[in-house]
Amino acid sequence: MLEFCELDLLKDEGWDEAVAGCDYVQHIASPYLQVIPMTMICVNQL
């Protein structure tokens, strides 16, 4: 069975319940920057 859950990465609430009984957990969370740091612009020549 496949189940999707949406939780707030900045809060501890809900994680224990979300993974209870799971054999595997895969998350697709990644940081999202609204401002590009100058070092990233220079390194990647943006």
C-alpha atoms as an extended CHARMM CRD file, in Angstrom:
* protein
*
        46  EXT
         1         1  MET       CA              0.0000000000        0.0000000000        0.0000000000  PROA      1               0.0000000000
         2         2  LEU       CA              1.2610000000        3.4900000000       -0.8610000000  PROA      2               0.0000000000
         3         3  GLU       CA              0.3100000000        6.4500000000        1.3010000000  PROA      3               0.0000000000
         4         4  PHE       CA              1.2190000000       10.1340000000        0.9830000000  PROA      4               0.0000000000
         5         5  CYS       CA              1.4740000000       12.4560000000        3.9860000000  PROA      5               0.0000000000
         6         6  GLU       CA              2.0920000000       16.1810000000        4.1110000000  PROA      6               0.0000000000
         7         7  LEU       CA              3.7670000000       17.5170000000        7.2420000000  PROA      7               0.0000000000
         8         8  ASP       CA              5.4790000000       20.7240000000        8.2920000000  PROA      8               0.0000000000
         9         9  LEU       CA              9.2590000000       20.1800000000        8.3330000000  PROA      9               0.0000000000
        10        10  LEU       CA              9.6320000000       22.9630000000       10.8750000000  PROA      10              0.0000000000
        11        11  LYS       CA              7.3680000000       21.3110000000       13.4540000000  PROA      11              0.0000000000
        12        12  ASP       CA              7.7020000000       18.0790000000       15.4400000000  PROA      12              0.0000000000
        13        13  GLU       CA              3.9760000000       17.3390000000       15.5190000000  PROA      13              0.0000000000
        14        14  GLY       CA              2.6190000000       14.4850000000       13.4230000000  PROA      14              0.0000000000
        15        15  TRP       CA              5.8400000000       12.6860000000       12.5280000000  PROA      15              0.0000000000
        16        16  ASP       CA              5.4170000000        9.7250000000       14.8710000000  PROA      16              0.0000000000
        17        17  GLU       CA              1.8940000000        9.1100000000       13.6150000000  PROA      17              0.0000000000
        18        18  ALA       CA              2.9010000000        9.5540000000        9.9700000000  PROA      18              0.0000000000
        19        19  VAL       CA              5.5890000000        6.8520000000       10.0960000000  PROA      19              0.0000000000
        20        20  ALA       CA              3.8450000000        4.4400000000       12.4880000000  PROA      20              0.0000000000
        21        21  GLY       CA              3.6620000000        0.9880000000       10.8990000000  PROA      21              0.0000000000
        22        22  CYS       CA              5.7990000000        1.9550000000        7.9000000000  PROA      22              0.0000000000
        23        23  ASP       CA              8.4990000000       -0.3060000000        6.5180000000  PROA      23              0.0000000000
        24        24  TYR       CA             10.0480000000        2.5090000000        4.4670000000  PROA      24              0.0000000000
        25        25  VAL       CA              9.8460000000        6.2990000000        4.4150000000  PROA      25              0.0000000000
        26        26  GLN       CA             10.9520000000        8.4820000000        1.5260000000  PROA      26              0.0000000000
        27        27  HSD       CA             10.6740000000       12.2290000000        1.6890000000  PROA      27              0.0000000000
        28        28  ILE       CA             11.0350000000       14.6740000000       -1.1670000000  PROA      28              0.0000000000
        29        29  ALA       CA             11.5760000000       17.7820000000        0.8950000000  PROA      29              0.0000000000
        30        30  SER       CA             14.2590000000       20.1600000000       -0.2530000000  PROA      30              0.0000000000
        31        31  PRO       CA             15.1620000000       23.7380000000        0.5840000000  PROA      31              0.0000000000
        32        32  TYR       CA             13.6690000000       26.4560000000       -1.5630000000  PROA      32              0.0000000000
        33        33  LEU       CA             15.5240000000       29.7490000000       -1.6450000000  PROA      33              0.0000000000
        34        34  GLN       CA             13.5990000000       32.8870000000       -2.5010000000  PROA      34              0.0000000000
        35        35  VAL       CA             16.8340000000       34.8780000000       -2.6940000000  PROA      35              0.0000000000
        36        36  ILE       CA             19.9400000000       33.5560000000       -4.4310000000  PROA      36              0.0000000000
        37        37  PRO       CA             23.1000000000       34.0880000000       -2.3220000000  PROA      37              0.0000000000
        38        38  MET       CA             25.8480000000       36.0730000000       -4.0770000000  PROA      38              0.0000000000
        39        39  THR       CA             28.3070000000       33.1600000000       -3.6800000000  PROA      39              0.0000000000
        40        40  MET       CA             25.9330000000       30.8980000000       -5.6100000000  PROA      40              0.0000000000
        41        41  ILE       CA             25.5940000000       33.5050000000       -8.3530000000  PROA      41              0.0000000000
        42        42  CYS       CA             29.3870000000       33.8210000000       -8.6600000000  PROA      42              0.0000000000
        43        43  VAL       CA             30.1220000000       30.0860000000       -8.5400000000  PROA      43              0.0000000000
        44        44  ASN       CA             27.3860000000       29.1750000000      -11.0270000000  PROA      44              0.0000000000
        45        45  GLN       CA             27.8600000000       32.2890000000      -13.1740000000  PROA      45              0.0000000000
        46        46  LEU       CA             24.1650000000       33.2000000000      -12.9660000000  PROA      46              0.0000000000
